[in-house]
Amino acid sequence: MKTIDYNKQMEQLKKEGSNKQCFDCGEKGTTYIVQDFGTFVCSRCAGILRELNYKVKGTGVCIFKQKDIDLVKANGNDKAYQKWMGRFKPEKHKLPDPKKYDDVKQHIIDKYKRK
């Protein structure tokens, strides 16, 4: 019987399109998925999201199942951008400076809590 390596599949998904960049701050190198949204994020944003009670899993330390793969395939950073940033107007709003923790946290709160 063939075993399915879901962690290997997750690593492949992490390398596709905008999944290589944090969905919330844009930093390169994603190390977590947000189970609430099916997005890839960096470690700093994962910590902020945990503070806000969102479910986050580390791509290098957690064991993934088919439902995790399906979630990311159905969403991922490209599709999630359409949902969560669809009304975003760069001329009206600005993206946070990824180096400023408070700016990133406020952006995450605005995006998910205030929509």
LINNOR-V299613 format. One record per residue. N is the residue number from 1. RES is the residue in three letters. PHI is phi in whole degrees, 0 to 359 (999 if undefined). OMEGA is omega in whole degrees, 0 to 359 (NA if undefined). Layout:
[[N:RES:PHI:OMEGA] [N:RES:PHI:OMEGA]]
This chain:
[[1:MET:999:182] [2:LYS:276:178] [3:THR:268:178] [4:ILE:266:180] [5:ASP:265:182] [6:TYR:293:179] [7:ASN:295:178] [8:LYS:294:177] [9:GLN:297:180] [10:MET:295:177] [11:GLU:298:178] [12:GLN:294:179] [13:LEU:298:180] [14:LYS:296:183] [15:LYS:267:184] [16:GLU:265:173] [17:GLY:47:183] [18:SER:282:176] [19:ASN:295:179] [20:LYS:284:180] [21:GLN:243:179] [22:CYS:301:181] [23:PHE:295:186] [24:ASP:264:182] [25:CYS:238:178] [26:GLY:88:180] [27:GLU:298:178] [28:LYS:281:178] [29:GLY:92:180] [30:THR:260:183] [31:THR:231:181] [32:TYR:218:167] [33:ILE:245:176] [34:VAL:261:184] [35:GLN:293:180] [36:ASP:289:186] [37:PHE:235:183] [38:GLY:71:182] [39:THR:242:176] [40:PHE:258:180] [41:VAL:222:177] [42:CYS:278:183] [43:SER:293:180] [44:ARG:296:180] [45:CYS:293:176] [46:ALA:300:178] [47:GLY:296:179] [48:ILE:296:180] [49:LEU:297:176] [50:ARG:298:177] [51:GLU:303:182] [52:LEU:270:176] [53:ASN:71:172] [54:TYR:268:182] [55:LYS:270:184] [56:VAL:229:178] [57:LYS:233:177] [58:GLY:284:183] [59:THR:288:181] [60:GLY:263:186] [61:VAL:235:183] [62:CYS:263:175] [63:ILE:261:182] [64:PHE:260:179] [65:LYS:238:181] [66:GLN:303:181] [67:LYS:297:177] [68:ASP:293:179] [69:ILE:297:180] [70:ASP:299:180] [71:LEU:300:182] [72:VAL:291:178] [73:LYS:296:181] [74:ALA:285:182] [75:ASN:241:184] [76:GLY:71:186] [77:ASN:294:181] [78:ASP:296:181] [79:LYS:291:180] [80:ALA:296:179] [81:TYR:301:179] [82:GLN:298:181] [83:LYS:283:189] [84:TRP:273:182] [85:MET:239:183] [86:GLY:302:180] [87:ARG:263:182] [88:PHE:294:178] [89:LYS:242:182] [90:PRO:304:180] [91:GLU:285:181] [92:LYS:258:182] [93:HIS:240:176] [94:LYS:235:175] [95:LEU:285:182] [96:PRO:289:171] [97:ASP:286:184] [98:PRO:301:181] [99:LYS:274:182] [100:LYS:253:183] [101:TYR:308:183] [102:ASP:297:178] [103:ASP:295:180] [104:VAL:296:180] [105:LYS:298:179] [106:GLN:297:178] [107:HIS:299:180] [108:ILE:295:178] [109:ILE:298:179] [110:ASP:299:184] [111:LYS:292:188] [112:TYR:264:183] [113:LYS:271:183] [114:ARG:265:180] [115:LYS:51:NA]]
